[in-house]
Amino acid sequence: MIYFDNAATSFPKPEDVYLAIDNFMRNYCGNPGRAGHKLSLQSGRVILEARELVSNLFNVKSLERVVFTLNATDSFNIALKGYLKPGDHVIISSMEHNSIARPLKSLENIGIETTIADCNIKGEISVLDIERSIKKNTALIAVTHASNVAGTIMPIMEIGRIARKNNVKFMVDAAQTAGVYDVDMQTMNIDFLIFTGHKSLFGPQGVGGLCFGEEVDIVSFREGGTGSRSESLIQPDIYPDRLESGTPNTPGIAGLCAGINFINKVGMSNIRSHEEELFSYFIEKLLNMDKVKVYGPCVKNKQTPVISINIGDIGSSEISYILDSGFNIATRSGLHCSPLAHQTIGTLEQGTVRFSIGYFNTKEDINKAIEALYTIAKEV
């Protein structure tokens, strides 16, 4: 199969990731922080290594403020529900995923107000619109680093400056960019960084993370065993324990370590260059196809290698099914859990067929996709 669904979950993974998970499960699958025996201690060292790797990758000041979660959605819920208070105002873009839009909608019930700053039809946002939306009670600006629908890259550096100038906290969703594009919490003035392990960080599903600055305090909405201060029935107030109740997904974290080590070995810039080369080649061919509509900026420095298309008025699910069943090409169709984004680019009814290129894709993969789309376009 030719796999173009890396924006959902990267596949395949580097061989070292498979080996790391297998090695952990077979040889030292102890419960970290819950005992003093060798297996538990070794498991704890895996988690410490992961915190260090994540901290270095995103320039997080304190290891204690790298918290492991189930995924980006879990991270959003922990951060939003643990930081915001009744009466707070939040600004998001119209390209956001439901992982942030739905928790904020729920928080309206306790008096949290949300303003959605509109993007243009390519998914691009004006930083002036963000600044104009700031009010006296604005507590947070939260934007995706790059859209999971159109691939549009947001001006994170500029938005971060605006947030800092106005004394507003800044949250960035790096689910689509972590591991391929530079993310620096200090230079970009990021107070909350949301990431998931199973996309461009090459880890397995079921592990993500939340990194946050030293001026941020998050109240836990989940309490339980932490392996620390077990004599007390009160949740520990120290980080990361305050937000990491229960046994962690240590096998997944071991895989995440291997994924980040792979990125450091290959070089993030080399990974990005490879994906951008395939993206540019694919976009050039798509823009010259009859009946094919391409969404997003369609320029490599403004768009990740996430490409959404439609063919005529045919439903996106039908096109994706034909690609899968007739050509053995995996894509994702529909609304991609981002109805706000589809409303913005004008595809709420039809959805789109999304091709998301990964590091292990090749030019031959792109050529086969082009041939398949030519064939489909001729027949519809």
N, C-alpha and C positions, 0 to 999 in steps of 0.2 A: 504494500500500500504506500502511496505517496501522501504524506501527512502534512496538512496545512492548517492545523488547529492549535498552534503553539501559544496563541493568546489565551486559550482556555487551560491547557496543560502542555508543557513541552514534552516532546517524544521524538526519538528515543532520548534516554538520559546518557550521560557519559558512563562508560563501563565502571569507573571508580565509584560511582554512586551506588550501583547495584552491589558491588563488592563490599562497600562500607556497611550497607544495611544488613547484608547477609552475615558479615563478620560480627556485627554487633549482636544479632539475634542468636547466633550459634555459640559465641564465645564469652560474652560478658553482659548478658541482658539482665543486669541488676537494676534495682530501683534507686535512682540517684538521690542522695541526700537523706535517705531513710535508714541507713545502716552504716556500720564501720568496716564491713568486710570488703575484700578486694573488688568484687564485681560491682558493688554499689559505688565505691570510690572511682572506679574506672568509668562508670557511666556518668558520674558527676564531672569528670574531666572532659568528657565529650561535650557536655553542655557549656562548660567554661570555654572550651575551644570555640564553640559556635558563637558565644557572646563576643569573644575577641574578634573573630572573623567579621561578624556583622558590624561591630563597632568600627573597625578599620575601614570596612567597605563604605559606610555612610558617614564616617567622621562623627560618631556619637561620643560625647565627652565622658560619659560615665557608663561602665559596664552594667551597673545596677539598673540602668534605665534602658536596657535591652530586654524586652519581655517576650517570651515565646508564647504563641497562641495557636489556634487551630488553622487559621487562614486569615486573609485580609478582612473578611466580613466580621469575624470574631474580634479582630483588632479594632475595627471601627466601633463596634458596640461597646467594647471596654472603654475606649477613649472618649467617645461622645457621651455616653451615659455616666461615665465617671468624672467628667470634667465640667460639662455644662450645667447651669442652674436655671431655675425658673426666671423668666424675664430676659434671658440672654438672646442675642441675635446672631445668626450664622449666615454667611454668604457662601454659596456654592455656584458652580457653573452649570450651564444647561447640557453639559456632556457627561454628567456624573453617572456612575453605576448605581444600581439599586442597593449595593452594599452600604452606601452612605445615604442615599435618598430615602430608603425605607426607615432606618433608625431615626432620622430627623423628622420624618412624617409622624412617627410614633411619639416622638418627644414634644410634638405640638400639644399633646394632651396635658403636659405639665407646664406649658407656657413658654416653650422654646419657639422662637420665630425664625423662619428661613426665607432668605431672598435668593432667587435664582437669577444670576446674571446671564443674559442671553448671549450665545455665541452666534457667529454667522453660519451660513449653510455649509461651509467647509469645516465647521467645528472650532473655528478660531475665536479667541476672546480678546476684548479690549481691556487693557489694564486700567484704563480710565473709568470704564464701567464698573470695575471692581471697586475702585476708590470712591466713586460717586455713591456706591451702595452702602458705604460705611456710615453707621449711626452711633449715637452716644452709647448704646447698649450692645454694640457689636463685640462679641467675645471671640469669634473665630472666623477665619477665612479658610475654606477647605476646597481644594481642587485636585483633580487627577493630573498626574504628570503627563500622561498621554491617554487619549481615548481608546477604549477597547473596541470601538465600532469603526471610527474613521482613522484611527492612528494619529490624530492631530496632537502635536506636542505643544503643551502649554508653556507660557513664559514664566516659569517658576521663579527664576532669579528676580525678575521685576516685581512679581506679586509679593514675594518675600520682603522686598524693600518697602513696598507700600504698607504691608502688615506691620513691620517693625516701626516705621515712621509714625503710624497711627496707634501704636501700642495695642495691637490686636494679635492674638495667637494665630499661627499659620500651620495648617495640616495639609500634607501631601500624600496622595495615593500613588505609590510607586509600583503597584502590582504589575503594570505593563512595561516598566522600564528598569527595575532593579536587576542588575547583572549585565545590562547592555549600555545604558546611559549613565553618565556621572550624576550621582546624587550626594550632595555634601550638606549636612544639616547646619553646619556653621556658616559657610559662605552664602547659603541660600536662605538663611534665617528661618529654618524649619523648626517648629516646636513639636510637632507630632509627625512621625513618618510611619506610614502603613506599608507593609510588604507581605508578600506570600512567597512560600518556598518552592512551589511546584511549577512555576513558569520559567522565566529566564535565569533563575538561580539554580535550575536543574535538580532541585530536590524532589522528594516524593510529595504526594498529596497528604494533607493533614497536618502541615506545619507552616506557620506564618509568624509574623512578629509585629511588635509595636515598639518604636524607639521614641523617646520623648526627652525634652530638655530639662535642665535642672530647675527652671523657674516654674515648672508645671507640676501640679499635684492632682493625682487621679484617685478617686474613691472607688474601692472595689465593690462590685455588685455580686461577686461570687466568693464565698468563703469555704474553707475546708483545710485539709491537711497540707502542710507546706514542708514538714521536716524540721521546722525551726520553731522555737518557743512553744513546744508541744504541751507544756504545762498549763498554758492559758487557753481559755475558751474564746478569747478575743483574737481576731485575725491580726497577724503581725503587721506593723505599720512600716516596715522597711521594704524597700524595693530590692529585687524583683518579686520577693515572696508575697507581698501584698496582692499582686495580680496573677500569681502563678499557683493557684490551689490545685491539688490533685496530682496524680502521676503524669508527668509530661510524656509526650511522644518522642522518647529518646531515640528509638530506631530512625524515626523521621529526621530528627535533629542530626543524627550521625550522617544521614544521606545529604542533608543540607550542607554540612561541613564539607563533604566531598565535592558537592556542586560548586561551592564558593572557591574551594581550592583549585578546581578545574578552571574556573574563570581567571583566577590569579595566575595560573600556569600559562594558559593560552593568551591572556591579555584581553581586557575588556574592549580596547580599541580595535583589536583584530577581529573579535566577534562582531562588533558593530559594523566594521568595514565590509565583512563578508555578507552580512544581512542587508546592508544598504546597497551593495552591488547587485544582489538578486532583486531587491525591491525596485531599483531604478530600471533594470532590464524588463521586469514584469510590467511595470507601469507604462513604459514606452509602448509595449505591444498592446496593452489593454486600451490605451487612449486612441489607437488606430483601428479598433475593431468596431464594425457596424453593430448596432443594436445594444452595445455594451455601455452602461453608464458606470462611471467610477466616482467614488465619493472621497472627500478629504482634500488636503492641499496638493497631493500628488507630487511632492518635492521631498527629497530624502532628508534634508535638514529641518523640515517642518513636520515630518510624519514618520512614525515608526513603521516597520515592515508589516503593518496590519492594513489590509486592502479590502474594502467592501465594494461590491459591485451588484448590479442587477442586469438582466438581459430582457429588454423590452418590458412588457407588463407581466411576464411570467412570475408566479410566486417564487420567492427565494427558496422555500423548502423543496419545491419541485426541482429546481436547478441543482441544489445540493444533493438531492436523492439521485439524480441522473449521474452526477459526477462520481458519487460513491458506487452505485450499482453498475454503471456502464464503463467507468474508467478507473475505478479503484483509487479515487482521489478523495481524501477526507477534508471537508470544510465544515464551517458552522453557518447555519442559516437562522433567520428569524430576527428577534429583537435583542439578543445577546445580554439579557438582563439589564438593558439600558434604554428604557422607553424615552427618557428625556433626550438622550442623544439622537434617537431616531426621529423624534419630533423635530429636533433642531435641523437635521439634514434632509427632512422631508420624506422619510421612509417608514413612518409609523405603521402604515397599512400593509406595505409590501415586505418590510424587513429588508435584509440584504444577505448576500452570500459573502462570507468573510474568509479570505485567504490570509493566514498569519504565518509568516515565514520564520523559520528558526535556524539556529547555527548548523544543524545537520542536514538542511535542505541543500540541493545542488542546482546548477543551471539546467541540468537534464530534467529535474523535477519541474522547473518553471516551463520548459519547452513542452513537456507533456500536458501541463495544465493549459497552456496556450492552444495547443492542438485540440484539446477536449472542448474548450470554450468556442473555438471557431466552428467545430462540428455542431455543437448545440445551437449556436446562434444562426446557423444556416437552416436548421430544421424547425425553428420556432417562428 
